[in-house]
Amino acid sequence: MDHLPRLALSVRQPSAWAIIHGGKIIENRSLGAIRAGRMTPGPICIHAATGMKEDEYRYLHWRFAQHGTSCPRPDELVRGAIIGTVDVVEIITESDSDWFGGEAGLLLENPRPIDPIPASGALGYFEWGPGGEIAPPKPWMTRFARAADSATGDLFPDAPPAYKTPPKKPWS
């Protein structure tokens, strides 16, 4: 653990997974959050927050598919742990990238996964330390997995759920 950056950024799933494994190169934040969180370029750890709501998961699962990224089912996503490191190379306020979708963002490079280290999160950049436990799946997460399995007749249990219409964006 001595080789890991001391600063971390807590990101809700499945966005934390997408930063480390799915090619998400921008973490969107408001300029106020970037200033208040003292976010600057440099190496950081990515902390997968314990919170994850079903509507957020469904929307982001659909959104990631637009980028050719298929994220794991919600019951398979680690929450409440450091899951990797990344280099913040720039704070941006505009970008042509489809990953950009806000007032500002952190431009990310060199994602490196690590074995999850249970840790508590905080807002903005924070100094992290190991401790706590990885969050267990919530009931909706296991129901989602069972529904995905039954929808495929268990022939293709890893097939992503299909959406007839795009899910509603859960935040404005």
Backbone torsions as a table, in degrees:
resi	resn	phi	psi	omega
1	MET	NA	-18.1	-179.1
2	ASP	-63.2	-22.9	-178.4
3	HIS	-84.9	-6.2	-177.8
4	LEU	-87.1	146.4	175.9
5	PRO	-58.0	147.3	-179.7
6	ARG	-79.5	-20.7	179.0
7	LEU	-95.8	145.2	178.6
8	ALA	-135.8	161.3	173.7
9	LEU	-126.3	126.2	178.8
10	SER	-85.6	128.1	-177.3
11	VAL	-131.6	134.6	179.5
12	ARG	-70.6	148.7	174.7
13	GLN	-77.6	150.5	3.4
14	PRO	-87.7	9.0	-180.0
15	SER	-64.7	-37.3	178.3
16	ALA	-60.6	-44.3	177.8
17	TRP	-60.0	-44.1	-176.6
18	ALA	-65.3	-32.7	176.9
19	ILE	-64.7	-44.2	-175.7
20	ILE	-82.6	-38.3	-171.6
21	HIS	-118.9	-17.6	-168.6
22	GLY	-112.8	12.2	175.7
23	GLY	81.4	13.6	178.4
24	LYS	-74.9	112.5	-172.5
25	ILE	-101.0	-3.7	178.8
26	ILE	-134.4	129.9	171.2
27	GLU	-104.6	111.1	-176.2
28	ASN	-76.0	136.4	177.1
29	ARG	-149.1	160.8	172.9
30	SER	-78.5	158.0	176.2
31	LEU	-61.1	-36.3	177.6
32	GLY	-62.2	-42.2	178.7
33	ALA	-66.3	-37.8	178.6
34	ILE	-64.9	-43.9	178.7
35	ARG	-67.4	-49.2	-177.5
36	ALA	-63.4	-34.4	-179.6
37	GLY	-85.9	5.1	179.6
38	ARG	50.8	43.1	-177.8
39	MET	-81.7	125.0	-180.0
40	THR	-137.0	163.2	176.4
41	PRO	-61.5	151.3	178.2
42	GLY	141.8	172.8	-179.8
43	PRO	-74.5	139.2	176.5
44	ILE	-140.7	162.4	169.8
45	CYS	-90.5	149.5	172.5
46	ILE	-102.3	121.9	177.7
47	HIS	-101.8	125.3	175.3
48	ALA	-83.3	111.7	-177.7
49	ALA	-61.3	158.1	179.0
50	THR	-76.3	-26.8	-178.0
51	GLY	-78.7	139.9	172.1
52	MET	-162.9	120.9	-179.6
53	LYS	-100.1	149.6	-176.7
54	GLU	-60.1	-43.1	-178.8
55	ASP	-65.0	-36.5	176.4
56	GLU	-64.8	-44.6	179.9
57	TYR	-60.2	-49.3	-177.6
58	ARG	-60.1	-45.1	180.0
59	TYR	-62.9	-48.9	-176.9
60	LEU	-68.5	-34.8	175.9
61	HIS	-58.6	-46.8	177.8
62	TRP	-64.2	-46.4	-176.9
63	ARG	-61.5	-43.1	179.6
64	PHE	-62.6	-35.5	178.6
65	ALA	-60.3	-30.1	177.2
66	GLN	-65.5	-21.6	178.3
67	HIS	-98.7	4.7	-178.0
68	GLY	78.3	18.7	-179.0
69	THR	-109.8	128.5	178.0
70	SER	-113.2	109.6	-176.6
71	CYS	-85.0	159.1	177.3
72	PRO	-63.5	162.8	175.3
73	ARG	-65.3	158.0	-173.0
74	PRO	-62.1	-31.9	-179.7
75	ASP	-73.3	-9.8	-179.7
76	GLU	-100.9	-5.8	-178.3
77	LEU	-86.9	127.8	177.6
78	VAL	-70.6	135.8	176.3
79	ARG	-133.6	143.1	179.8
80	GLY	83.6	37.2	-177.3
81	ALA	-157.7	156.5	168.2
82	ILE	-75.6	126.7	-176.4
83	ILE	-117.3	-6.1	179.6
84	GLY	173.3	-176.9	177.4
85	THR	-128.2	160.2	-179.5
86	VAL	-155.2	155.9	175.1
87	ASP	-101.0	123.2	170.7
88	VAL	-84.2	115.1	-174.5
89	VAL	-99.4	-18.6	-178.1
90	GLU	-167.8	150.5	168.8
91	ILE	-96.4	124.4	-174.9
92	ILE	-118.9	152.7	175.3
93	THR	-120.6	-0.5	174.1
94	GLU	-156.3	151.2	179.3
95	SER	-166.7	148.8	173.9
96	ASP	-84.8	-6.8	-177.7
97	SER	-66.6	140.0	174.5
98	ASP	-64.9	-18.6	178.6
99	TRP	-75.5	-18.0	-179.4
100	PHE	-82.2	129.5	-178.0
101	GLY	-154.8	41.9	-179.2
102	GLY	-162.5	-160.7	-179.0
103	GLU	-73.7	-36.8	-177.0
104	ALA	-156.6	172.6	178.7
105	GLY	-164.9	165.4	175.0
106	LEU	-98.7	121.9	177.4
107	LEU	-84.3	123.9	-170.4
108	LEU	-114.0	144.2	175.3
109	GLU	-141.2	163.5	172.7
110	ASN	56.7	52.9	176.8
111	PRO	-67.2	136.6	-180.0
112	ARG	-133.7	113.4	178.6
113	PRO	-72.5	151.6	171.8
114	ILE	-134.7	163.4	171.7
115	ASP	-62.7	135.1	-176.3
116	PRO	-55.7	136.8	175.4
117	ILE	-117.6	110.7	178.9
118	PRO	-54.0	133.6	-179.3
119	ALA	-162.5	152.2	174.7
120	SER	-83.6	149.5	179.4
121	GLY	-104.0	177.8	177.4
122	ALA	-159.5	169.9	177.8
123	LEU	-77.0	151.2	179.1
124	GLY	65.0	-165.7	173.1
125	TYR	-72.1	140.0	178.2
126	PHE	-144.1	151.9	174.0
127	GLU	-81.0	123.1	-174.9
128	TRP	-105.6	160.1	173.5
129	GLY	-147.1	151.2	-179.5
130	PRO	-65.6	147.2	177.8
131	GLY	157.2	158.9	-179.3
132	GLY	86.1	-163.1	-178.0
133	GLU	-134.8	153.2	173.6
134	ILE	-66.2	134.9	-176.3
135	ALA	-68.0	133.5	176.5
136	PRO	-74.6	158.5	177.7
137	PRO	-61.6	142.8	174.5
138	LYS	-82.0	159.9	-178.1
139	PRO	-52.6	-40.9	-178.7
140	TRP	-63.8	-29.1	-178.8
141	MET	-69.1	-41.2	179.2
142	THR	-74.7	-33.9	174.4
143	ARG	-62.5	-41.0	178.6
144	PHE	-59.2	-44.5	-179.6
145	ALA	-64.5	-44.2	179.4
146	ARG	-64.3	-39.2	179.5
147	ALA	-65.6	-40.0	178.3
148	ALA	-64.1	-41.4	178.7
149	ASP	-65.3	-43.4	-178.0
150	SER	-72.4	-30.1	178.6
151	ALA	-65.1	-29.0	-179.9
152	THR	-96.2	1.2	-177.8
153	GLY	67.1	22.9	-178.4
154	ASP	62.9	4.2	177.1
155	LEU	-74.7	-34.7	-179.4
156	PHE	-131.4	70.6	-174.0
157	PRO	-64.2	-17.9	179.8
158	ASP	-95.0	3.2	179.3
159	ALA	-69.0	137.2	179.9
160	PRO	-71.1	151.6	175.9
161	PRO	-63.5	147.3	-179.8
162	ALA	-97.5	151.5	179.3
163	TYR	-124.2	122.1	176.5
164	LYS	-69.9	-38.1	175.8
165	THR	-131.4	153.5	178.9
166	PRO	-61.0	138.1	176.1
167	PRO	-63.8	151.6	178.1
168	LYS	-66.7	136.9	177.0
169	LYS	-65.2	122.0	-172.0
170	PRO	-79.3	-5.2	176.8
171	TRP	-138.8	160.7	-178.5
172	SER	-99.3	NA	NA
